[in-house]
Amino acid sequence: MLIYMAGLMNISSEVIESSELDGAGLLRRIWHIDLPHLMGQVRFFLIFGIIGGLQDFGIQIVLTSGGPGYSTYVPAYYMYIEAFTAGRMGYATTIGTVMFAAIFLLSLVAYRGMKTETN
């Protein structure tokens, strides 16, 4: 919330005042001024959400221990199981390398897809 608040406070008062003088309503101001200026923060949270969704497995361990079956496995948890339970370090390294490539590509797509004219 603080990051979004900092982004909103960074919007120039001249821009907001000129939109009021032009007769822009609240929804038009949000859509055409606030959201484009907050795209950096939105992109930040999107990319870190993708990374966290693929790597974080703390909640799955605490709540379900990975079960029932393999339904709550994430790639990082599978890599952990293969490395430290099954002892297959090479396979776990391969999973980590594929995870790196997938996270890199997804982050690149998210970054390019949210490009604005102010970037």
Chimera marker file (.cmm) of the C-alpha trace (Angstrom):
<marker_set name="trace">
<marker id="1" x="0.000" y="0.000" z="0.000" r="1" g="1" b="0" radius="0.5"/>
<marker id="2" x="2.860" y="2.364" z="0.800" r="1" g="1" b="0" radius="0.5"/>
<marker id="3" x="4.394" y="1.840" z="-2.620" r="1" g="1" b="0" radius="0.5"/>
<marker id="4" x="1.125" y="2.736" z="-4.339" r="1" g="1" b="0" radius="0.5"/>
<marker id="5" x="0.703" y="5.732" z="-2.022" r="1" g="1" b="0" radius="0.5"/>
<marker id="6" x="4.215" y="6.936" z="-2.878" r="1" g="1" b="0" radius="0.5"/>
<marker id="7" x="3.376" y="6.624" z="-6.568" r="1" g="1" b="0" radius="0.5"/>
<marker id="8" x="0.197" y="8.650" z="-6.129" r="1" g="1" b="0" radius="0.5"/>
<marker id="9" x="2.032" y="11.321" z="-4.169" r="1" g="1" b="0" radius="0.5"/>
<marker id="10" x="4.616" y="11.523" z="-6.958" r="1" g="1" b="0" radius="0.5"/>
<marker id="11" x="2.016" y="12.723" z="-9.474" r="1" g="1" b="0" radius="0.5"/>
<marker id="12" x="2.584" y="16.394" z="-10.155" r="1" g="1" b="0" radius="0.5"/>
<marker id="13" x="-0.020" y="18.745" z="-8.743" r="1" g="1" b="0" radius="0.5"/>
<marker id="14" x="0.076" y="20.698" z="-12.012" r="1" g="1" b="0" radius="0.5"/>
<marker id="15" x="-1.114" y="17.632" z="-13.913" r="1" g="1" b="0" radius="0.5"/>
<marker id="16" x="-3.972" y="17.063" z="-11.486" r="1" g="1" b="0" radius="0.5"/>
<marker id="17" x="-4.927" y="20.737" z="-11.533" r="1" g="1" b="0" radius="0.5"/>
<marker id="18" x="-4.893" y="20.899" z="-15.321" r="1" g="1" b="0" radius="0.5"/>
<marker id="19" x="-7.148" y="17.843" z="-15.515" r="1" g="1" b="0" radius="0.5"/>
<marker id="20" x="-9.596" y="19.533" z="-13.140" r="1" g="1" b="0" radius="0.5"/>
<marker id="21" x="-9.522" y="22.681" z="-15.276" r="1" g="1" b="0" radius="0.5"/>
<marker id="22" x="-10.195" y="20.607" z="-18.384" r="1" g="1" b="0" radius="0.5"/>
<marker id="23" x="-13.288" y="19.210" z="-16.679" r="1" g="1" b="0" radius="0.5"/>
<marker id="24" x="-12.107" y="15.644" z="-16.146" r="1" g="1" b="0" radius="0.5"/>
<marker id="25" x="-14.215" y="13.757" z="-13.623" r="1" g="1" b="0" radius="0.5"/>
<marker id="26" x="-12.956" y="11.337" z="-11.017" r="1" g="1" b="0" radius="0.5"/>
<marker id="27" x="-13.103" y="8.228" z="-13.214" r="1" g="1" b="0" radius="0.5"/>
<marker id="28" x="-11.431" y="9.974" z="-16.152" r="1" g="1" b="0" radius="0.5"/>
<marker id="29" x="-8.670" y="11.232" z="-13.851" r="1" g="1" b="0" radius="0.5"/>
<marker id="30" x="-8.101" y="7.763" z="-12.419" r="1" g="1" b="0" radius="0.5"/>
<marker id="31" x="-8.049" y="6.119" z="-15.861" r="1" g="1" b="0" radius="0.5"/>
<marker id="32" x="-5.954" y="8.705" z="-17.740" r="1" g="1" b="0" radius="0.5"/>
<marker id="33" x="-3.689" y="10.154" z="-15.050" r="1" g="1" b="0" radius="0.5"/>
<marker id="34" x="-3.383" y="7.961" z="-11.965" r="1" g="1" b="0" radius="0.5"/>
<marker id="35" x="-3.138" y="4.524" z="-13.604" r="1" g="1" b="0" radius="0.5"/>
<marker id="36" x="-0.521" y="5.473" z="-16.225" r="1" g="1" b="0" radius="0.5"/>
<marker id="37" x="1.617" y="7.053" z="-13.508" r="1" g="1" b="0" radius="0.5"/>
<marker id="38" x="1.281" y="3.920" z="-11.328" r="1" g="1" b="0" radius="0.5"/>
<marker id="39" x="2.283" y="1.430" z="-14.047" r="1" g="1" b="0" radius="0.5"/>
<marker id="40" x="5.792" y="1.131" z="-12.586" r="1" g="1" b="0" radius="0.5"/>
<marker id="41" x="4.383" y="0.013" z="-9.250" r="1" g="1" b="0" radius="0.5"/>
<marker id="42" x="1.860" y="-2.322" z="-10.891" r="1" g="1" b="0" radius="0.5"/>
<marker id="43" x="4.645" y="-3.875" z="-12.994" r="1" g="1" b="0" radius="0.5"/>
<marker id="44" x="6.792" y="-4.314" z="-9.868" r="1" g="1" b="0" radius="0.5"/>
<marker id="45" x="4.050" y="-6.195" z="-8.014" r="1" g="1" b="0" radius="0.5"/>
<marker id="46" x="3.144" y="-8.284" z="-11.068" r="1" g="1" b="0" radius="0.5"/>
<marker id="47" x="6.713" y="-9.462" z="-11.628" r="1" g="1" b="0" radius="0.5"/>
<marker id="48" x="7.328" y="-10.203" z="-7.960" r="1" g="1" b="0" radius="0.5"/>
<marker id="49" x="3.959" y="-11.970" z="-7.776" r="1" g="1" b="0" radius="0.5"/>
<marker id="50" x="5.010" y="-14.249" z="-10.643" r="1" g="1" b="0" radius="0.5"/>
<marker id="51" x="8.329" y="-14.980" z="-8.950" r="1" g="1" b="0" radius="0.5"/>
<marker id="52" x="6.696" y="-15.598" z="-5.580" r="1" g="1" b="0" radius="0.5"/>
<marker id="53" x="4.018" y="-17.832" z="-7.064" r="1" g="1" b="0" radius="0.5"/>
<marker id="54" x="6.592" y="-20.106" z="-8.678" r="1" g="1" b="0" radius="0.5"/>
<marker id="55" x="9.130" y="-20.180" z="-5.851" r="1" g="1" b="0" radius="0.5"/>
<marker id="56" x="7.404" y="-19.828" z="-2.484" r="1" g="1" b="0" radius="0.5"/>
<marker id="57" x="6.283" y="-23.086" z="-0.928" r="1" g="1" b="0" radius="0.5"/>
<marker id="58" x="6.051" y="-22.197" z="2.765" r="1" g="1" b="0" radius="0.5"/>
<marker id="59" x="2.251" y="-22.085" z="2.860" r="1" g="1" b="0" radius="0.5"/>
<marker id="60" x="1.948" y="-25.448" z="1.104" r="1" g="1" b="0" radius="0.5"/>
<marker id="61" x="4.319" y="-27.082" z="3.578" r="1" g="1" b="0" radius="0.5"/>
<marker id="62" x="2.527" y="-25.691" z="6.622" r="1" g="1" b="0" radius="0.5"/>
<marker id="63" x="-1.016" y="-26.374" z="5.458" r="1" g="1" b="0" radius="0.5"/>
<marker id="64" x="-0.893" y="-29.552" z="3.380" r="1" g="1" b="0" radius="0.5"/>
<marker id="65" x="2.666" y="-30.963" z="3.307" r="1" g="1" b="0" radius="0.5"/>
<marker id="66" x="2.316" y="-31.002" z="-0.470" r="1" g="1" b="0" radius="0.5"/>
<marker id="67" x="-0.791" y="-33.159" z="-0.600" r="1" g="1" b="0" radius="0.5"/>
<marker id="68" x="-3.223" y="-34.584" z="-1.362" r="1" g="1" b="0" radius="0.5"/>
<marker id="69" x="-1.118" y="-36.259" z="-3.987" r="1" g="1" b="0" radius="0.5"/>
<marker id="70" x="0.780" y="-33.604" z="-5.916" r="1" g="1" b="0" radius="0.5"/>
<marker id="71" x="-2.037" y="-31.054" z="-6.025" r="1" g="1" b="0" radius="0.5"/>
<marker id="72" x="-0.311" y="-28.281" z="-4.062" r="1" g="1" b="0" radius="0.5"/>
<marker id="73" x="3.215" y="-28.682" z="-5.431" r="1" g="1" b="0" radius="0.5"/>
<marker id="74" x="4.908" y="-25.635" z="-6.877" r="1" g="1" b="0" radius="0.5"/>
<marker id="75" x="8.099" y="-26.018" z="-8.926" r="1" g="1" b="0" radius="0.5"/>
<marker id="76" x="10.384" y="-24.912" z="-6.087" r="1" g="1" b="0" radius="0.5"/>
<marker id="77" x="8.876" y="-27.447" z="-3.689" r="1" g="1" b="0" radius="0.5"/>
<marker id="78" x="9.273" y="-30.200" z="-6.264" r="1" g="1" b="0" radius="0.5"/>
<marker id="79" x="12.895" y="-29.160" z="-6.710" r="1" g="1" b="0" radius="0.5"/>
<marker id="80" x="13.406" y="-29.283" z="-2.934" r="1" g="1" b="0" radius="0.5"/>
<marker id="81" x="11.864" y="-32.762" z="-2.690" r="1" g="1" b="0" radius="0.5"/>
<marker id="82" x="13.998" y="-34.075" z="-5.542" r="1" g="1" b="0" radius="0.5"/>
<marker id="83" x="17.205" y="-32.603" z="-4.119" r="1" g="1" b="0" radius="0.5"/>
<marker id="84" x="16.952" y="-33.332" z="-0.412" r="1" g="1" b="0" radius="0.5"/>
<marker id="85" x="14.511" y="-36.225" z="-0.104" r="1" g="1" b="0" radius="0.5"/>
<marker id="86" x="15.283" y="-38.249" z="-3.224" r="1" g="1" b="0" radius="0.5"/>
<marker id="87" x="18.939" y="-37.155" z="-3.402" r="1" g="1" b="0" radius="0.5"/>
<marker id="88" x="18.759" y="-36.360" z="-7.113" r="1" g="1" b="0" radius="0.5"/>
<marker id="89" x="20.797" y="-33.154" z="-7.152" r="1" g="1" b="0" radius="0.5"/>
<marker id="90" x="21.350" y="-33.104" z="-10.911" r="1" g="1" b="0" radius="0.5"/>
<marker id="91" x="17.628" y="-33.361" z="-11.626" r="1" g="1" b="0" radius="0.5"/>
<marker id="92" x="16.907" y="-30.664" z="-9.035" r="1" g="1" b="0" radius="0.5"/>
<marker id="93" x="19.500" y="-28.419" z="-10.675" r="1" g="1" b="0" radius="0.5"/>
<marker id="94" x="17.779" y="-28.931" z="-14.012" r="1" g="1" b="0" radius="0.5"/>
<marker id="95" x="14.440" y="-27.985" z="-12.438" r="1" g="1" b="0" radius="0.5"/>
<marker id="96" x="16.062" y="-24.838" z="-11.018" r="1" g="1" b="0" radius="0.5"/>
<marker id="97" x="17.514" y="-23.915" z="-14.393" r="1" g="1" b="0" radius="0.5"/>
<marker id="98" x="14.146" y="-24.381" z="-16.116" r="1" g="1" b="0" radius="0.5"/>
<marker id="99" x="12.494" y="-22.333" z="-13.358" r="1" g="1" b="0" radius="0.5"/>
<marker id="100" x="15.015" y="-19.548" z="-13.927" r="1" g="1" b="0" radius="0.5"/>
<marker id="101" x="14.312" y="-19.534" z="-17.668" r="1" g="1" b="0" radius="0.5"/>
<marker id="102" x="10.525" y="-19.576" z="-17.113" r="1" g="1" b="0" radius="0.5"/>
<marker id="103" x="10.640" y="-16.767" z="-14.551" r="1" g="1" b="0" radius="0.5"/>
<marker id="104" x="12.916" y="-14.733" z="-16.807" r="1" g="1" b="0" radius="0.5"/>
<marker id="105" x="10.609" y="-15.149" z="-19.804" r="1" g="1" b="0" radius="0.5"/>
<marker id="106" x="7.439" y="-14.434" z="-17.815" r="1" g="1" b="0" radius="0.5"/>
<marker id="107" x="9.033" y="-11.349" z="-16.270" r="1" g="1" b="0" radius="0.5"/>
<marker id="108" x="10.164" y="-10.148" z="-19.670" r="1" g="1" b="0" radius="0.5"/>
<marker id="109" x="6.668" y="-10.632" z="-21.111" r="1" g="1" b="0" radius="0.5"/>
<marker id="110" x="5.128" y="-8.800" z="-18.145" r="1" g="1" b="0" radius="0.5"/>
<marker id="111" x="7.631" y="-5.946" z="-18.443" r="1" g="1" b="0" radius="0.5"/>
<marker id="112" x="7.155" y="-5.534" z="-22.183" r="1" g="1" b="0" radius="0.5"/>
<marker id="113" x="3.389" y="-6.007" z="-22.003" r="1" g="1" b="0" radius="0.5"/>
<marker id="114" x="2.980" y="-3.194" z="-19.497" r="1" g="1" b="0" radius="0.5"/>
<marker id="115" x="5.190" y="-0.716" z="-21.315" r="1" g="1" b="0" radius="0.5"/>
<marker id="116" x="3.865" y="2.829" z="-21.311" r="1" g="1" b="0" radius="0.5"/>
<marker id="117" x="4.938" y="5.952" z="-23.122" r="1" g="1" b="0" radius="0.5"/>
<marker id="118" x="6.440" y="7.348" z="-19.895" r="1" g="1" b="0" radius="0.5"/>
<marker id="119" x="8.953" y="4.456" z="-19.565" r="1" g="1" b="0" radius="0.5"/>
<link id1="1" id2="2" r="1" g="1" b="0" radius="0.2"/>
<link id1="2" id2="3" r="1" g="1" b="0" radius="0.2"/>
<link id1="3" id2="4" r="1" g="1" b="0" radius="0.2"/>
<link id1="4" id2="5" r="1" g="1" b="0" radius="0.2"/>
<link id1="5" id2="6" r="1" g="1" b="0" radius="0.2"/>
<link id1="6" id2="7" r="1" g="1" b="0" radius="0.2"/>
<link id1="7" id2="8" r="1" g="1" b="0" radius="0.2"/>
<link id1="8" id2="9" r="1" g="1" b="0" radius="0.2"/>
<link id1="9" id2="10" r="1" g="1" b="0" radius="0.2"/>
<link id1="10" id2="11" r="1" g="1" b="0" radius="0.2"/>
<link id1="11" id2="12" r="1" g="1" b="0" radius="0.2"/>
<link id1="12" id2="13" r="1" g="1" b="0" radius="0.2"/>
<link id1="13" id2="14" r="1" g="1" b="0" radius="0.2"/>
<link id1="14" id2="15" r="1" g="1" b="0" radius="0.2"/>
<link id1="15" id2="16" r="1" g="1" b="0" radius="0.2"/>
<link id1="16" id2="17" r="1" g="1" b="0" radius="0.2"/>
<link id1="17" id2="18" r="1" g="1" b="0" radius="0.2"/>
<link id1="18" id2="19" r="1" g="1" b="0" radius="0.2"/>
<link id1="19" id2="20" r="1" g="1" b="0" radius="0.2"/>
<link id1="20" id2="21" r="1" g="1" b="0" radius="0.2"/>
<link id1="21" id2="22" r="1" g="1" b="0" radius="0.2"/>
<link id1="22" id2="23" r="1" g="1" b="0" radius="0.2"/>
<link id1="23" id2="24" r="1" g="1" b="0" radius="0.2"/>
<link id1="24" id2="25" r="1" g="1" b="0" radius="0.2"/>
<link id1="25" id2="26" r="1" g="1" b="0" radius="0.2"/>
<link id1="26" id2="27" r="1" g="1" b="0" radius="0.2"/>
<link id1="27" id2="28" r="1" g="1" b="0" radius="0.2"/>
<link id1="28" id2="29" r="1" g="1" b="0" radius="0.2"/>
<link id1="29" id2="30" r="1" g="1" b="0" radius="0.2"/>
<link id1="30" id2="31" r="1" g="1" b="0" radius="0.2"/>
<link id1="31" id2="32" r="1" g="1" b="0" radius="0.2"/>
<link id1="32" id2="33" r="1" g="1" b="0" radius="0.2"/>
<link id1="33" id2="34" r="1" g="1" b="0" radius="0.2"/>
<link id1="34" id2="35" r="1" g="1" b="0" radius="0.2"/>
<link id1="35" id2="36" r="1" g="1" b="0" radius="0.2"/>
<link id1="36" id2="37" r="1" g="1" b="0" radius="0.2"/>
<link id1="37" id2="38" r="1" g="1" b="0" radius="0.2"/>
<link id1="38" id2="39" r="1" g="1" b="0" radius="0.2"/>
<link id1="39" id2="40" r="1" g="1" b="0" radius="0.2"/>
<link id1="40" id2="41" r="1" g="1" b="0" radius="0.2"/>
<link id1="41" id2="42" r="1" g="1" b="0" radius="0.2"/>
<link id1="42" id2="43" r="1" g="1" b="0" radius="0.2"/>
<link id1="43" id2="44" r="1" g="1" b="0" radius="0.2"/>
<link id1="44" id2="45" r="1" g="1" b="0" radius="0.2"/>
<link id1="45" id2="46" r="1" g="1" b="0" radius="0.2"/>
<link id1="46" id2="47" r="1" g="1" b="0" radius="0.2"/>
<link id1="47" id2="48" r="1" g="1" b="0" radius="0.2"/>
<link id1="48" id2="49" r="1" g="1" b="0" radius="0.2"/>
<link id1="49" id2="50" r="1" g="1" b="0" radius="0.2"/>
<link id1="50" id2="51" r="1" g="1" b="0" radius="0.2"/>
<link id1="51" id2="52" r="1" g="1" b="0" radius="0.2"/>
<link id1="52" id2="53" r="1" g="1" b="0" radius="0.2"/>
<link id1="53" id2="54" r="1" g="1" b="0" radius="0.2"/>
<link id1="54" id2="55" r="1" g="1" b="0" radius="0.2"/>
<link id1="55" id2="56" r="1" g="1" b="0" radius="0.2"/>
<link id1="56" id2="57" r="1" g="1" b="0" radius="0.2"/>
<link id1="57" id2="58" r="1" g="1" b="0" radius="0.2"/>
<link id1="58" id2="59" r="1" g="1" b="0" radius="0.2"/>
<link id1="59" id2="60" r="1" g="1" b="0" radius="0.2"/>
<link id1="60" id2="61" r="1" g="1" b="0" radius="0.2"/>
<link id1="61" id2="62" r="1" g="1" b="0" radius="0.2"/>
<link id1="62" id2="63" r="1" g="1" b="0" radius="0.2"/>
<link id1="63" id2="64" r="1" g="1" b="0" radius="0.2"/>
<link id1="64" id2="65" r="1" g="1" b="0" radius="0.2"/>
<link id1="65" id2="66" r="1" g="1" b="0" radius="0.2"/>
<link id1="66" id2="67" r="1" g="1" b="0" radius="0.2"/>
<link id1="67" id2="68" r="1" g="1" b="0" radius="0.2"/>
<link id1="68" id2="69" r="1" g="1" b="0" radius="0.2"/>
<link id1="69" id2="70" r="1" g="1" b="0" radius="0.2"/>
<link id1="70" id2="71" r="1" g="1" b="0" radius="0.2"/>
<link id1="71" id2="72" r="1" g="1" b="0" radius="0.2"/>
<link id1="72" id2="73" r="1" g="1" b="0" radius="0.2"/>
<link id1="73" id2="74" r="1" g="1" b="0" radius="0.2"/>
<link id1="74" id2="75" r="1" g="1" b="0" radius="0.2"/>
<link id1="75" id2="76" r="1" g="1" b="0" radius="0.2"/>
<link id1="76" id2="77" r="1" g="1" b="0" radius="0.2"/>
<link id1="77" id2="78" r="1" g="1" b="0" radius="0.2"/>
<link id1="78" id2="79" r="1" g="1" b="0" radius="0.2"/>
<link id1="79" id2="80" r="1" g="1" b="0" radius="0.2"/>
<link id1="80" id2="81" r="1" g="1" b="0" radius="0.2"/>
<link id1="81" id2="82" r="1" g="1" b="0" radius="0.2"/>
<link id1="82" id2="83" r="1" g="1" b="0" radius="0.2"/>
<link id1="83" id2="84" r="1" g="1" b="0" radius="0.2"/>
<link id1="84" id2="85" r="1" g="1" b="0" radius="0.2"/>
<link id1="85" id2="86" r="1" g="1" b="0" radius="0.2"/>
<link id1="86" id2="87" r="1" g="1" b="0" radius="0.2"/>
<link id1="87" id2="88" r="1" g="1" b="0" radius="0.2"/>
<link id1="88" id2="89" r="1" g="1" b="0" radius="0.2"/>
<link id1="89" id2="90" r="1" g="1" b="0" radius="0.2"/>
<link id1="90" id2="91" r="1" g="1" b="0" radius="0.2"/>
<link id1="91" id2="92" r="1" g="1" b="0" radius="0.2"/>
<link id1="92" id2="93" r="1" g="1" b="0" radius="0.2"/>
<link id1="93" id2="94" r="1" g="1" b="0" radius="0.2"/>
<link id1="94" id2="95" r="1" g="1" b="0" radius="0.2"/>
<link id1="95" id2="96" r="1" g="1" b="0" radius="0.2"/>
<link id1="96" id2="97" r="1" g="1" b="0" radius="0.2"/>
<link id1="97" id2="98" r="1" g="1" b="0" radius="0.2"/>
<link id1="98" id2="99" r="1" g="1" b="0" radius="0.2"/>
<link id1="99" id2="100" r="1" g="1" b="0" radius="0.2"/>
<link id1="100" id2="101" r="1" g="1" b="0" radius="0.2"/>
<link id1="101" id2="102" r="1" g="1" b="0" radius="0.2"/>
<link id1="102" id2="103" r="1" g="1" b="0" radius="0.2"/>
<link id1="103" id2="104" r="1" g="1" b="0" radius="0.2"/>
<link id1="104" id2="105" r="1" g="1" b="0" radius="0.2"/>
<link id1="105" id2="106" r="1" g="1" b="0" radius="0.2"/>
<link id1="106" id2="107" r="1" g="1" b="0" radius="0.2"/>
<link id1="107" id2="108" r="1" g="1" b="0" radius="0.2"/>
<link id1="108" id2="109" r="1" g="1" b="0" radius="0.2"/>
<link id1="109" id2="110" r="1" g="1" b="0" radius="0.2"/>
<link id1="110" id2="111" r="1" g="1" b="0" radius="0.2"/>
<link id1="111" id2="112" r="1" g="1" b="0" radius="0.2"/>
<link id1="112" id2="113" r="1" g="1" b="0" radius="0.2"/>
<link id1="113" id2="114" r="1" g="1" b="0" radius="0.2"/>
<link id1="114" id2="115" r="1" g="1" b="0" radius="0.2"/>
<link id1="115" id2="116" r="1" g="1" b="0" radius="0.2"/>
<link id1="116" id2="117" r="1" g="1" b="0" radius="0.2"/>
<link id1="117" id2="118" r="1" g="1" b="0" radius="0.2"/>
<link id1="118" id2="119" r="1" g="1" b="0" radius="0.2"/>
</marker_set>
